[in-house]
Amino acid sequence: MRAGVALGVVLLVALAACAAPDAPAGDAGAPSVVDAAAPAPIAAPVPPELGDDWVCPPGWTSARVAEGPAPCAPWPAADAPDCADGEARFVGEARCAPLSVCPAGRFPDAPPGAIHVDPAAPPGGDGTPAAPLASLAEAIAIAGDGDTVALSAGDFEGPFEWPAGVNLQGACAGATRLVSGPGDALEATVR
């Protein structure tokens, strides 16, 4: 029994030693009263000041401006990209690269049931890969909400009125073009 009382006294002394010396009595030194005051409002963020030692990330160059910090540009104005159709120069890259790779076959990997169009196809096709339609206008006439129209490489002449909810998928950016006439820019209306 004396051993149990002695152990209890030792535990009380040990617990009292765990509290901070200047803390009021309570649960392990925690304050006994919660401060219910509203928190201070959070200040709006302030953008950092860019000094003269500002360095652009790799692949970017400092653009020249009259005053203030120079913004970073993906390439200097004198070195702006002049890429071919179907290509773009990406940030940090030294030269133009293709936007997409043309498929080995005539059409892109389209979902089942897609309406296929090839301007080189003979008239009378049914829109399947084996018998594609010959004009984009034919595909637009039969396409419904949720359908996909898959275009082969080639020029597709317009003008077009594209229906809402119909997806358009070209073979590749470098070889599939929508034009309003031979060599002209496209005139299209998306609805």
C-alpha positions in Angstrom: 0.0 0.0 0.0 2.8 2.4 0.9 4.4 1.6 -2.5 1.2 2.7 -4.2 1.0 6.0 -2.3 4.7 6.7 -3.0 4.1 6.0 -6.7 1.1 8.4 -6.7 3.2 11.2 -5.1 6.0 10.7 -7.6 3.5 10.9 -10.5 2.0 14.2 -9.1 5.4 15.7 -8.8 6.3 14.6 -12.3 3.1 16.1 -13.8 3.6 19.3 -12.0 7.1 19.5 -13.4 5.7 19.2 -17.0 3.8 22.5 -16.8 5.6 25.7 -17.9 7.0 27.6 -14.8 4.9 30.7 -15.5 1.7 28.9 -16.7 -1.4 29.0 -14.6 -2.7 25.8 -13.2 -4.6 23.8 -15.7 -4.1 21.2 -18.4 -0.4 20.8 -19.0 0.2 24.6 -19.0 -2.6 25.4 -21.5 -4.5 28.6 -20.8 -7.7 28.0 -19.0 -9.7 30.8 -20.8 -10.1 30.9 -24.6 -9.7 34.3 -26.2 -12.9 34.8 -28.2 -11.8 38.0 -29.9 -12.2 38.1 -33.7 -9.0 37.4 -35.7 -7.3 40.3 -37.4 -8.2 40.8 -41.1 -5.7 39.3 -43.6 -3.9 42.0 -45.7 -4.0 41.8 -49.5 -0.9 40.3 -51.1 1.7 42.8 -52.4 3.5 41.9 -55.6 7.3 41.5 -55.1 9.4 44.4 -56.3 11.7 43.3 -59.1 15.1 45.0 -58.8 17.8 45.5 -61.5 19.1 42.0 -60.7 15.9 40.3 -61.9 16.8 37.2 -64.0 14.5 35.5 -66.4 14.1 31.7 -66.2 16.1 29.5 -68.6 14.8 29.7 -72.2 13.3 33.2 -71.7 14.9 36.6 -72.3 14.4 40.0 -70.8 12.2 42.3 -73.0 13.2 45.9 -73.2 10.7 48.5 -71.8 11.0 52.3 -71.2 10.7 52.1 -67.4 10.0 49.6 -64.7 11.1 46.0 -64.5 11.6 44.3 -67.8 9.2 41.5 -68.4 10.4 38.1 -69.6 9.6 36.9 -73.1 10.0 33.4 -74.5 12.4 34.8 -77.2 13.7 38.2 -78.2 11.6 40.2 -80.7 14.5 39.9 -83.3 14.3 36.2 -82.9 10.5 35.7 -83.1 9.6 32.4 -84.6 8.7 32.1 -88.3 7.3 28.6 -88.3 5.7 26.6 -91.1 2.1 25.6 -91.1 1.5 23.0 -88.5 4.5 24.0 -86.4 5.1 26.3 -83.4 8.1 27.4 -81.4 7.7 26.4 -77.7 9.1 28.3 -74.8 12.7 27.4 -74.2 13.1 25.7 -77.6 15.6 26.9 -80.2 13.5 26.0 -83.2 10.0 25.2 -84.4 8.5 21.8 -83.8 5.4 20.1 -85.2 2.1 20.6 -83.3 1.1 17.1 -84.0 2.4 14.0 -85.8 0.4 12.9 -88.9 -1.0 9.4 -88.6 0.3 6.6 -90.8 -3.1 6.1 -92.3 -5.5 8.6 -93.9 -7.5 9.5 -90.7 -6.8 10.3 -87.1 -7.7 7.8 -84.3 -11.3 8.8 -84.1 -14.0 7.3 -81.8 -16.2 4.5 -83.2 -19.0 5.9 -85.3 -17.1 9.0 -86.4 -18.1 10.5 -89.7 -15.0 10.4 -92.0 -14.3 13.0 -94.7 -11.6 13.0 -97.4 -11.6 15.7 -100.1 -9.9 13.2 -102.5 -12.7 10.6 -102.0 -15.1 9.9 -104.8 -18.7 11.1 -104.4 -21.2 8.8 -102.8 -19.4 7.8 -99.6 -21.2 6.8 -96.4 -18.8 8.4 -93.9 -16.9 5.3 -92.9 -13.1 5.1 -93.1 -13.5 2.7 -96.1 -16.0 5.0 -97.9 -15.5 8.6 -96.6 -17.6 11.5 -97.5 -16.0 13.8 -100.1 -16.9 17.2 -98.5 -17.1 18.7 -95.1 -20.5 20.2 -96.0 -21.9 16.6 -96.3 -20.6 15.7 -92.9 -22.1 18.8 -91.3 -25.5 18.0 -92.8 -25.7 14.6 -91.1 -23.7 15.3 -87.9 -25.7 15.5 -84.6 -24.9 16.5 -81.1 -22.0 14.5 -79.7 -20.8 13.2 -83.1 -17.2 13.4 -84.2 -16.2 14.4 -87.8 -12.7 13.0 -88.6 -10.9 14.7 -91.4 -8.1 13.2 -93.5 -5.1 15.3 -94.6 -6.1 17.8 -97.3 -7.8 21.1 -97.8 -11.5 21.4 -96.9 -13.2 24.2 -98.7 -15.9 26.3 -97.0 -17.5 28.6 -95.9 -18.9 26.5 -93.0 -21.5 26.8 -90.3 -20.4 24.4 -87.6 -23.2 23.0 -85.5 -22.9 23.1 -81.7 -22.0 19.9 -80.0 -20.2 18.3 -83.0 -16.5 17.5 -82.5 -14.0 18.1 -85.3 -10.8 16.0 -85.4 -8.2 16.6 -88.1 -5.5 14.1 -89.2 -2.8 16.5 -88.1 -2.2 20.3 -87.8 0.4 20.4 -90.7 -1.7 18.7 -93.3 -5.4 19.3 -92.5 -6.6 22.8 -93.5 -10.0 24.4 -93.5 -10.1 27.1 -96.3 -12.8 29.2 -97.8 -11.4 28.7 -101.3 -8.1 27.5 -102.9 -5.4 29.2 -100.8 -7.7 31.6 -99.0 -8.3 32.1 -95.3 -11.2 30.3 -93.7 -14.6 31.8 -93.2 -16.5 29.8 -90.6 -19.3 30.3 -88.2 -19.5 28.1 -85.1 -23.0 27.7 -83.6 
